[in-house]
Amino acid sequence: MAKYAVIRLQGHQFKVEEKEEFLVDRLIDPKKIEAEVLLVADEGKVKVGKPTVKDAKVTLKVVAEEVKGEKLYIWKFKAKSRYRRKTGFRPKYTKLLVQKIS
């Protein structure tokens, strides 16, 4: 079983493993990444924090500062009035790499 951790970053929780890349909502300041470690599991040994695990650290590295997500479409419609609107946008993400869980 691999070593993994559950972290909280920007109000969202992520289950991460070492050498894994994942997307988060675009970081305003990518140089300051502060992840709170909520749980650490290593080969059957699990440490759960109250609310965070002390002496646990997850080292993150920014791979790409801005990555565009898939396009999302938003439809507005009002019945019996011929009102229809279609807009869309592509969310922006930051790609992070988990270097080390300690």
C-alpha positions in Angstrom: 0.0 0.0 0.0 1.4 3.4 -1.0 2.0 6.3 1.3 -0.7 9.0 0.9 -2.0 12.0 2.7 -5.2 14.1 2.8 -4.5 17.8 2.6 -6.6 21.0 2.7 -5.7 23.6 0.2 -7.8 26.7 -0.5 -10.8 25.2 1.4 -10.8 22.0 -0.7 -9.5 18.5 0.5 -7.3 16.4 -1.7 -6.0 12.8 -1.4 -2.4 12.9 -2.7 0.4 10.5 -3.1 4.1 11.1 -3.7 5.1 11.9 -7.3 1.5 12.6 -8.2 0.3 15.7 -10.2 -3.1 17.2 -9.5 -5.1 20.3 -10.4 -6.3 23.0 -7.9 -8.2 26.2 -8.5 -5.8 28.9 -9.8 -3.4 30.1 -7.1 -3.1 33.8 -6.7 0.4 33.5 -5.3 2.0 30.2 -6.5 5.2 30.9 -4.5 3.3 30.6 -1.2 1.7 27.2 -1.0 0.5 26.3 2.5 -1.2 22.9 2.7 -2.7 21.7 6.0 -2.1 18.0 6.5 -5.3 16.3 7.8 -4.3 12.7 7.6 -1.2 10.6 6.8 -1.2 6.9 6.0 1.9 4.8 5.5 1.7 1.0 5.0 -1.3 0.5 7.3 -0.3 3.1 9.9 -2.7 6.0 9.9 -2.3 9.3 11.7 -5.4 11.5 11.9 -5.1 15.1 13.0 -7.3 17.1 15.3 -7.7 19.1 13.0 -4.1 18.8 11.6 -1.3 16.3 12.0 1.6 17.8 13.9 5.1 17.3 12.4 3.6 16.2 9.1 4.5 18.1 6.0 3.6 17.7 2.3 6.1 19.4 -0.1 4.4 20.7 -3.2 5.9 22.1 -6.4 4.2 24.2 -9.1 4.4 22.5 -12.4 2.2 24.9 -14.4 0.9 28.2 -13.1 -2.1 28.4 -15.4 -3.8 25.5 -17.1 -7.2 25.9 -18.8 -9.9 23.4 -18.0 -12.6 22.0 -20.3 -15.1 24.5 -21.6 -18.3 24.8 -19.6 -21.6 26.1 -21.1 -24.2 28.1 -19.2 -27.8 28.3 -20.6 -30.4 30.8 -19.5 -34.0 30.2 -20.6 -37.4 31.7 -19.8 -40.5 30.0 -21.0 -43.0 31.6 -23.3 -41.0 34.8 -23.8 -38.4 33.7 -26.4 -35.5 34.5 -24.0 -32.5 32.2 -24.5 -28.8 33.0 -23.7 -25.8 30.8 -24.1 -22.5 31.7 -22.5 -19.4 29.7 -21.6 -16.1 29.9 -19.9 -13.0 27.8 -19.3 -11.9 27.6 -15.6 -8.2 28.2 -14.8 -6.3 25.8 -12.7 -2.8 25.4 -11.3 -1.0 22.1 -11.7 0.9 20.9 -8.6 3.3 18.0 -8.0 3.6 16.3 -4.7 7.4 15.9 -4.1 7.5 14.4 -0.6 5.2 13.4 2.2 7.0 13.4 5.6 
